Amino acid sequence: MGVALSDSEEPPCWLRDSLVAANTLPHIVPTLAPCASVVCSFGRATRRELAVKCTWRNRIQAYNGNMSTRLRLNSMLLPLLALGALVMQLVDPSKVWQAMLAAFGGAWLFSWLWARSLRDHMRLTREVRFTWVQVGDKLEEQFTLTNDGLAPATWVEVVDHSTLPDYSAARAIGIGNNETNVWRTKGVCTQRGVYTLGGTTLRSSDPLGIFNVEVHQPESTTLMVLPPVVPLSQVDITPGGWLGDGRPRPNSPEKTVNALTAHEYQYGEPVRLIHWPTTARRGSLYTRVMDGSPANDWWIVLDADANAQAGHGWESTLELGVILATSLVDRGLRARHSVGLLASGNQTVWVKPKQNDENHRLQIMRALAMLKTGELSLSDLLERAGPTLGQRTSVIIITPSVNSEWLTALTPLMWRGISPTVLLMDPASFGSPNHADALAEILAQMGIPRFILDRSLLLRPEARPGWRGQWEWRIMPTGKAVSARPPGDMAWRKLG
């Protein structure tokens, strides 16, 4: 569910009916730490703990916590043949019936003991690197299959129940008695979202195929795939508030045209800031202290109305909007703005602005990773959320909508001192017949800063960074390749 709330703030009354509290979301933060192991362990200690009910009819079911095993008879033909030979031996004793009874019964007993050994002595350990990644990152898992019993497994099918798109760790492998097999699987995280790695099911059989063994281990871990962050140097955010609200910051990258005072020139200050009248009056160099941009919050408003979207899958306005929102969140927090998020997804996202805090950043990123389209229009979203946006804030609207109706809801916000910046995603670049040019003209007439962004942004390398799990190499003048950057934390973490 694409829902997020501030941990310390009650949602406004208009949101309470459509929001799911943040504590009902999947608990992703704890899963970023190293997790417990996924081990299918069926040794002697396990057998003593299990209450195993064995019948000749079909199955043995055993539980140890969440772990379960099953021993299933494939066909009733062999027991019926053995039973028939026994009946015939009782009715008409003969060495033929004795031989058949010994053969069928012996095969049945042999297969049962073999399958039981596999059930009791096979175990699987599953480990993963990087449980917190971005789109394009490489995922790597390591599997360790151990059989410490006397019976080998001629074949073992490893069934993976992970939900990560375009990734499967399924495998068929054999293992001898008292043997350990280790292998690794790799995949690329292609879609943002919150997914599950695990559980795992092991399937095997005795050599005669009379009994099937199934070991199910449901333990898993949560993998959060975050949207990528791309540089948006062409986008300038209009500061909210009035002149004089900001603190004097001589080295601020965002200066207004208003000078507060002057001080003696210091080495390294730009010559263009020298205040010549004061310099002439006092006989030494003086520079102007510029008013910093007004201290204001950033509200990022993402239009996820399904009726306004264009494109499909990765190449859609929704994915472009999520990337833009993610990039602006990162940019705002780095610039020490208090950044909030408002989105009209399948569940309304409302995160109160807060300055750079790792939990706050993760909360917004998690909401964006899980965001899906909804039915709430941008006009309704602005109208309902308007009272919660405060005054003298910067509102950054990201929308593919070419309908100008939402401007009616935006106008009252501007009267309150809210400074909007509009990022128009051109639906025409995604195959839609609608163009953003007409709406951009209206915004220009209203004096609202606007930027038109198209599908080409998704094709930039920054949209799929993918550095985790991949080595970066540098070629030395001698021709030797050396590691320039390792692929992140390479420690293995057991699933749990």
C-alpha positions as CSV (number, residue, x, y, z in Angstrom):
1,M,0.0,0.0,0.0
2,G,1.4,3.4,-0.9
3,V,0.6,5.2,2.4
4,A,2.8,7.2,4.7
5,L,2.2,9.3,7.7
6,S,4.4,11.4,9.9
7,D,5.3,9.5,13.1
8,S,4.5,12.4,15.4
9,E,1.6,14.1,13.5
10,E,-2.0,13.2,13.3
11,P,-3.4,13.3,9.8
12,P,-5.9,16.0,8.9
13,C,-9.5,15.1,9.2
14,W,-10.1,14.9,5.5
15,L,-7.5,12.2,5.2
16,R,-8.5,10.0,8.1
17,D,-11.1,8.0,6.1
18,S,-8.7,7.2,3.3
19,L,-5.5,6.7,5.1
20,V,-4.0,3.5,6.5
21,A,-1.8,4.3,9.5
22,A,1.9,4.0,9.1
23,N,2.2,1.3,11.7
24,T,0.1,-1.0,9.5
25,L,2.6,-0.9,6.7
26,P,5.1,-3.7,6.3
27,H,7.9,-3.2,8.9
28,I,10.6,-2.6,6.5
29,V,13.1,-0.8,8.7
30,P,13.8,-3.8,10.9
31,T,14.4,-6.0,7.9
32,L,17.2,-3.8,6.7
33,A,19.3,-5.2,9.6
34,P,20.9,-8.6,9.3
35,C,18.2,-11.2,9.6
36,A,17.9,-14.7,11.1
37,S,18.8,-17.7,8.9
38,V,16.5,-19.7,6.8
39,V,17.6,-23.2,7.7
40,C,15.7,-26.3,6.9
41,S,17.1,-28.4,9.6
42,F,15.8,-31.9,10.2
43,G,18.4,-33.6,12.4
44,R,18.0,-35.9,15.4
45,A,17.2,-33.1,17.8
46,T,14.4,-32.0,15.5
47,R,12.9,-35.5,15.3
48,R,12.7,-35.6,19.1
49,E,10.8,-32.4,19.1
50,L,8.4,-33.4,16.4
51,A,5.3,-35.4,16.9
52,V,5.3,-37.5,13.8
53,K,2.2,-39.5,12.8
54,C,3.1,-42.0,10.2
55,T,0.4,-43.9,8.4
56,W,0.8,-46.3,5.5
57,R,-1.9,-44.4,3.6
58,N,-0.3,-41.2,2.4
59,R,1.7,-38.7,4.4
60,I,3.7,-37.6,7.4
61,Q,3.2,-34.0,8.5
62,A,5.6,-32.4,11.0
63,Y,6.0,-28.9,12.3
64,N,8.9,-27.1,14.0
65,G,7.9,-23.5,14.4
66,N,7.0,-22.4,10.9
67,M,8.9,-25.2,9.2
68,S,6.9,-28.1,7.8
69,T,7.8,-31.4,6.1
70,R,5.7,-33.9,4.2
71,L,6.3,-37.5,3.2
72,R,3.8,-38.6,0.6
73,L,3.2,-41.9,-1.1
74,N,3.0,-41.4,-4.8
75,S,0.7,-44.3,-5.6
76,M,-1.3,-47.0,-3.8
77,L,-0.3,-49.6,-6.3
78,L,2.7,-51.0,-4.4
79,P,0.9,-51.3,-1.1
80,L,-2.0,-53.0,-2.8
81,L,0.3,-55.5,-4.5
82,A,2.0,-56.3,-1.3
83,L,-1.3,-56.7,0.5
84,G,-2.5,-58.9,-2.3
85,A,0.6,-61.1,-2.1
86,L,0.0,-61.3,1.7
87,V,-3.6,-62.4,1.2
88,M,-2.6,-65.0,-1.4
89,Q,0.1,-66.3,0.9
90,L,-2.4,-66.8,3.7
91,V,-5.0,-68.4,1.4
92,D,-2.6,-70.5,-0.8
93,P,0.9,-70.5,0.7
94,S,3.5,-70.5,-2.0
95,K,7.1,-69.4,-2.5
96,V,5.9,-67.2,-5.3
97,W,3.7,-65.2,-3.0
98,Q,6.6,-65.1,-0.5
99,A,9.0,-63.7,-3.1
100,M,6.5,-61.2,-4.3
101,L,5.7,-60.1,-0.7
102,A,9.4,-59.8,0.1
103,A,10.0,-57.8,-3.1
104,F,7.1,-55.5,-2.8
105,G,7.4,-55.1,1.0
106,G,11.2,-54.7,0.8
107,A,10.9,-52.0,-1.9
108,W,8.3,-50.2,0.1
109,L,10.4,-50.3,3.3
110,F,13.6,-49.4,1.5
111,S,12.0,-46.4,-0.2
112,W,10.4,-45.2,3.1
113,L,13.7,-45.4,5.0
114,W,15.5,-43.5,2.1
115,A,12.8,-40.8,1.9
116,R,12.7,-40.4,5.7
117,S,16.5,-40.0,5.8
118,L,16.2,-37.2,3.2
119,R,13.4,-35.6,5.2
120,D,15.4,-35.7,8.4
121,H,18.8,-34.7,7.2
122,M,18.5,-32.2,4.4
123,R,18.8,-28.6,5.3
124,L,19.1,-25.3,3.3
125,T,20.7,-22.1,4.3
126,R,19.8,-19.0,2.2
127,E,21.8,-15.8,2.4
128,V,21.5,-12.4,0.6
129,R,23.5,-9.3,0.1
130,F,21.9,-5.8,0.0
131,T,18.3,-5.8,1.4
132,W,17.9,-2.1,0.6
133,V,18.6,-1.3,-3.0
134,Q,17.7,1.0,-5.9
135,V,16.4,0.2,-9.3
136,G,19.2,-1.2,-11.4
137,D,21.1,-2.7,-8.5
138,K,22.3,-6.3,-8.6
139,L,20.9,-8.8,-6.2
140,E,23.0,-11.8,-5.2
141,E,22.0,-14.8,-3.1
142,Q,24.0,-17.7,-1.8
143,F,22.4,-21.1,-1.1
144,T,24.0,-23.9,1.0
145,L,22.3,-27.3,0.7
146,T,23.6,-29.9,3.3
147,N,22.7,-33.5,3.5
148,D,24.3,-35.2,6.6
149,G,22.3,-38.4,6.3
150,L,23.3,-41.8,4.9
151,A,21.0,-41.6,1.9
152,P,22.0,-39.4,-1.1
153,A,19.4,-37.3,-3.0
154,T,19.5,-38.2,-6.7
155,W,17.6,-35.0,-7.4
156,V,16.5,-32.0,-5.3
157,E,14.1,-29.3,-6.7
158,V,14.5,-25.9,-5.0
159,V,11.3,-23.9,-5.4
160,D,11.6,-20.2,-4.7
161,H,8.6,-18.2,-3.6
162,S,10.2,-14.8,-3.9
163,T,8.0,-12.0,-5.4
164,L,10.8,-9.9,-6.9
165,P,9.9,-9.3,-10.6
166,D,12.2,-11.0,-13.2
167,Y,14.0,-13.0,-10.5
168,S,13.8,-16.6,-9.6
169,A,16.2,-18.8,-7.6
170,A,14.6,-22.1,-8.6
171,R,17.0,-24.8,-9.3
172,A,17.4,-28.6,-9.7
173,I,20.4,-30.2,-8.1
174,G,21.6,-33.5,-6.7
175,I,23.5,-34.1,-3.5
176,G,25.3,-37.1,-2.0
177,N,25.3,-38.4,1.5
178,N,27.3,-36.3,4.0
179,E,27.8,-33.7,1.4
180,T,27.3,-29.9,1.1
181,N,26.6,-28.0,-2.1
182,V,26.9,-24.2,-2.4
183,W,25.8,-22.1,-5.3
184,R,24.8,-18.5,-6.0
185,T,22.1,-16.8,-8.0
186,K,22.1,-13.2,-9.4
187,G,19.5,-10.9,-10.6
188,V,18.8,-7.2,-11.3
189,C,16.2,-5.2,-9.5
190,T,14.1,-3.8,-12.4
191,Q,11.1,-2.3,-10.6
192,R,10.6,-0.2,-7.6
193,G,8.5,-1.6,-4.8
194,V,8.6,-3.7,-1.6
195,Y,9.1,-7.4,-2.3
196,T,9.7,-10.7,-0.4
197,L,12.7,-12.9,-0.8
198,G,11.7,-16.5,0.3
199,G,10.4,-18.8,1.4
200,T,11.8,-21.9,-0.1
201,T,10.5,-25.4,-0.7
202,L,12.7,-28.5,-1.2
203,R,11.3,-31.4,-3.1
204,S,13.0,-34.8,-3.6
205,S,12.2,-38.5,-3.8
206,D,13.7,-41.9,-3.2
207,P,15.4,-43.6,-6.2
208,L,12.3,-45.8,-6.9
209,G,10.0,-42.8,-6.9
210,I,7.7,-44.4,-4.4
211,F,7.7,-41.6,-1.8
212,N,8.0,-37.8,-2.4
213,V,9.7,-35.6,0.2
214,E,8.7,-32.0,0.6
215,V,10.4,-29.5,3.0
216,H,8.8,-26.1,3.2
217,Q,10.6,-23.2,4.9
218,P,8.4,-20.0,4.8
219,E,10.8,-17.7,6.5
220,S,11.7,-14.7,4.3
221,T,13.0,-11.2,4.4
222,T,11.7,-8.0,2.9
223,L,13.5,-6.3,0.0
224,M,12.8,-2.6,-0.6
225,V,13.7,-1.4,-4.1
226,L,13.9,2.4,-4.1
227,P,13.3,4.6,-7.1
228,P,16.5,6.2,-8.6
229,V,17.7,9.7,-7.9
230,V,18.6,11.8,-11.0
231,P,20.0,15.3,-11.1
232,L,17.5,17.9,-12.1
233,S,19.8,20.9,-12.7
234,Q,17.3,22.4,-15.1
235,V,14.6,22.7,-12.5
236,D,14.6,25.7,-10.2
237,I,12.3,25.7,-7.2
238,T,10.6,28.9,-6.4
239,P,11.2,29.8,-2.7
240,G,8.2,30.5,-0.6
241,G,7.7,33.2,1.9
242,W,8.6,36.9,1.9
243,L,11.9,38.7,1.6
244,G,13.7,38.9,5.0
245,D,12.3,35.6,6.2
246,G,15.6,33.8,5.6
247,R,18.8,33.9,7.6
248,P,21.7,35.9,6.3
249,R,24.0,33.4,4.6
250,P,27.0,34.9,2.9
251,N,27.9,31.6,1.1
252,S,24.4,30.5,0.4
253,P,23.9,29.2,-3.2
254,E,20.4,30.6,-3.2
255,K,20.5,34.4,-2.8
256,T,17.8,36.9,-3.3
257,V,18.4,40.4,-4.7
258,N,17.9,41.9,-1.3
259,A,21.0,43.0,0.7
260,L,20.7,43.1,4.4
261,T,24.0,44.8,5.5
262,A,27.7,44.9,4.6
263,H,30.8,43.7,6.3
264,E,34.6,44.0,5.7
265,Y,35.8,42.0,2.7
266,Q,37.2,38.6,3.5
267,Y,39.5,36.6,1.3
268,G,37.6,34.4,-1.1
269,E,34.4,36.4,-1.3
270,P,33.2,37.2,-4.8
271,V,34.3,40.6,-6.1
272,R,30.8,41.2,-7.5
273,L,29.5,41.5,-3.9
274,I,31.7,44.5,-3.1
275,H,29.6,47.4,-1.9
276,W,31.4,50.4,-3.5
277,P,29.5,53.3,-1.6
278,T,30.4,51.8,1.8
279,T,34.0,51.0,0.5
280,A,34.5,54.6,-0.5
281,R,32.9,56.0,2.7
282,R,35.1,53.8,5.0
283,G,38.2,53.6,3.0
284,S,38.4,49.8,2.9
285,L,36.7,47.0,1.0
286,Y,33.2,46.0,2.2
287,T,30.9,43.3,0.7
288,R,27.2,42.9,0.9
289,V,25.5,40.3,3.0
290,M,22.7,39.0,0.9
291,D,19.4,37.8,2.3
292,G,19.1,34.0,2.1
293,S,16.2,32.5,0.4
294,P,13.1,32.6,2.7
295,A,13.2,29.7,5.2
296,N,10.3,27.6,3.9
297,D,9.0,24.1,3.7
298,W,8.8,22.0,0.5
299,W,5.6,20.2,-0.2
300,I,6.0,17.8,-3.1
301,V,2.6,17.0,-4.7
302,L,2.6,14.0,-7.0
303,D,-0.4,13.4,-9.2
304,A,-1.0,9.7,-9.4
305,D,-4.6,9.9,-10.8
306,A,-5.0,6.9,-13.1
307,N,-7.1,8.9,-15.5
308,A,-4.3,11.4,-16.1
309,Q,-1.5,8.8,-16.7
310,A,0.1,7.8,-20.0
311,G,2.4,5.0,-21.0
312,H,2.7,1.5,-19.6
313,G,5.0,-0.2,-17.1
314,W,8.4,1.3,-16.6
315,E,7.9,3.8,-19.5
316,S,5.0,5.7,-18.0
317,T,4.2,9.0,-16.5
318,L,3.7,7.4,-13.1
319,E,7.3,6.1,-13.1
320,L,8.7,9.4,-14.3
321,G,6.7,11.2,-11.6
322,V,8.0,8.9,-8.9
323,I,11.6,9.5,-10.1
324,L,11.1,13.3,-10.1
325,A,9.5,13.2,-6.7
326,T,12.3,11.0,-5.3
327,S,15.0,13.3,-6.8
328,L,13.4,16.4,-5.4
329,V,13.0,14.9,-2.0
330,D,16.7,14.1,-2.0
331,R,17.6,17.5,-3.3
332,G,15.4,19.3,-0.7
333,L,16.7,17.3,2.3
334,R,20.3,17.8,1.2
335,A,19.6,21.6,1.1
336,R,18.2,21.4,4.6
337,H,14.7,22.1,3.7
338,S,11.8,20.5,5.5
339,V,10.3,18.3,2.9
340,G,6.8,16.7,2.9
341,L,5.0,14.5,0.4
342,L,1.5,14.5,-0.8
343,A,0.3,12.0,-3.4
344,S,-3.0,10.8,-4.8
345,G,-2.2,7.1,-5.1
346,N,-4.2,4.0,-4.4
347,Q,-4.1,5.2,-0.8
348,T,-3.5,8.9,-0.1
349,V,0.1,9.6,0.9
350,W,0.6,12.5,3.4
351,V,3.9,13.0,5.1
352,K,4.4,16.1,7.1
353,P,7.5,18.2,6.2
354,K,10.5,17.5,8.4
355,Q,14.2,18.3,8.0
356,N,16.8,15.8,7.0
357,D,16.3,12.8,9.2
358,E,17.1,9.2,8.1
359,N,13.7,7.8,9.3
360,H,11.9,10.7,7.6
361,R,13.8,10.1,4.4
362,L,13.1,6.4,4.5
363,Q,9.4,7.0,5.2
364,I,9.1,9.1,2.1
365,M,11.1,6.8,-0.1
366,R,9.1,3.8,1.1
367,A,5.9,5.5,0.2
368,L,7.2,6.4,-3.2
369,A,8.5,2.9,-3.8
370,M,5.0,1.5,-3.0
371,L,3.0,4.1,-4.8
372,K,0.3,3.0,-7.3
373,T,-2.3,4.9,-9.3
374,G,-5.5,5.9,-7.6
375,E,-8.8,7.7,-8.4
376,L,-8.3,11.0,-6.7
377,S,-7.8,13.9,-9.1
378,L,-5.2,16.5,-8.6
379,S,-7.9,19.2,-8.3
380,D,-9.5,17.3,-5.4
381,L,-6.2,16.6,-3.8
382,L,-5.2,20.3,-3.8
383,E,-8.6,21.4,-2.6
384,R,-8.7,19.0,0.3
385,A,-5.1,19.3,1.3
386,G,-4.9,23.1,1.0
387,P,-5.5,23.9,4.7
388,T,-2.7,21.5,5.7
389,L,0.0,23.1,3.5
390,G,0.6,26.1,5.7
391,Q,1.7,29.5,4.5
392,R,4.8,30.7,2.8
393,T,5.8,27.3,1.6
394,S,7.0,26.0,-1.8
395,V,4.6,23.6,-3.4
396,I,6.1,21.5,-6.2
397,I,3.4,19.9,-8.4
398,I,4.4,17.0,-10.5
399,T,1.6,16.0,-12.9
400,P,0.9,14.6,-16.4
401,S,-2.5,16.3,-16.5
402,V,-3.2,18.7,-19.3
403,N,-6.5,19.7,-17.9
404,S,-6.5,23.2,-16.4
405,E,-9.2,22.5,-13.9
406,W,-6.7,21.9,-11.1
407,L,-5.5,25.5,-11.5
408,T,-8.8,26.6,-9.9
409,A,-7.7,24.8,-6.7
410,L,-4.2,26.2,-6.9
411,T,-5.1,29.9,-7.1
412,P,-6.4,30.2,-3.5
413,L,-3.1,28.7,-2.3
414,M,-1.1,31.3,-4.1
415,W,-3.2,34.0,-2.4
416,R,-1.9,32.6,1.0
417,G,1.7,33.1,0.0
418,I,2.3,29.6,-1.3
419,S,4.8,29.6,-4.2
420,P,4.1,26.9,-6.7
421,T,6.5,25.3,-9.2
422,V,5.0,23.0,-11.7
423,L,6.7,20.0,-13.4
424,L,4.6,19.0,-16.4
425,M,5.2,15.5,-17.7
426,D,4.4,15.6,-21.4
427,P,2.0,12.7,-22.1
428,A,2.7,13.0,-25.8
429,S,6.2,11.6,-25.4
430,F,4.5,8.5,-23.9
431,G,2.2,7.9,-26.9
432,S,-0.7,10.0,-25.8
433,P,-2.4,12.4,-28.2
434,N,-2.4,15.1,-25.5
435,H,0.3,17.7,-25.3
436,A,1.5,19.8,-22.3
437,D,2.3,23.0,-24.4
438,A,-1.2,24.5,-24.0
439,L,-1.2,24.2,-20.2
440,A,2.4,25.5,-20.1
441,E,1.1,28.7,-21.9
442,I,-1.6,29.2,-19.3
443,L,0.9,28.7,-16.4
444,A,3.2,31.3,-18.1
445,Q,0.4,33.8,-18.3
446,M,-0.3,33.2,-14.5
447,G,3.4,33.8,-13.7
448,I,3.9,30.2,-12.4
449,P,7.3,28.7,-13.0
450,R,6.8,25.5,-15.1
451,F,9.1,22.9,-16.6
452,I,8.2,20.3,-19.3
453,L,9.8,16.9,-18.8
454,D,9.4,14.0,-21.2
455,R,10.1,10.4,-21.6
456,S,13.8,11.0,-22.5
457,L,14.5,11.3,-18.8
458,L,13.8,7.6,-18.3
459,L,16.4,6.7,-20.9
460,R,19.2,8.5,-19.1
461,P,21.8,6.3,-17.4
462,E,21.0,8.0,-14.1
463,A,17.5,6.5,-14.2
464,R,19.0,3.1,-13.6
465,P,22.1,3.7,-11.5
466,G,22.7,0.1,-10.4
467,W,26.0,0.4,-8.6
468,R,25.2,-2.0,-5.7
469,G,26.4,-5.5,-6.4
470,Q,28.7,-4.3,-9.3
471,W,32.4,-3.5,-9.2
472,E,33.7,-0.3,-10.7
473,W,37.2,-0.7,-12.2
474,R,39.9,1.8,-13.2
475,I,42.6,1.0,-15.8
476,M,46.0,2.2,-14.6
477,P,48.6,3.6,-17.1
478,T,50.4,0.2,-16.8
479,G,47.3,-1.5,-18.1
480,K,46.5,-3.1,-14.8
481,A,42.8,-3.0,-13.7
482,V,42.2,-1.9,-10.1
483,S,39.0,-1.6,-8.1
484,A,37.8,2.0,-8.0
485,R,34.7,1.2,-5.9
486,P,33.5,-2.0,-4.3
487,P,29.8,-2.9,-4.8
488,G,28.7,-1.8,-1.3
489,D,28.6,-3.9,1.8
490,M,29.6,-7.4,0.7
491,A,28.6,-9.2,3.9
492,W,26.1,-12.1,3.6
493,R,22.9,-11.8,5.6
494,K,20.8,-14.9,6.3
495,L,17.2,-14.6,5.5
496,G,14.7,-14.8,8.4
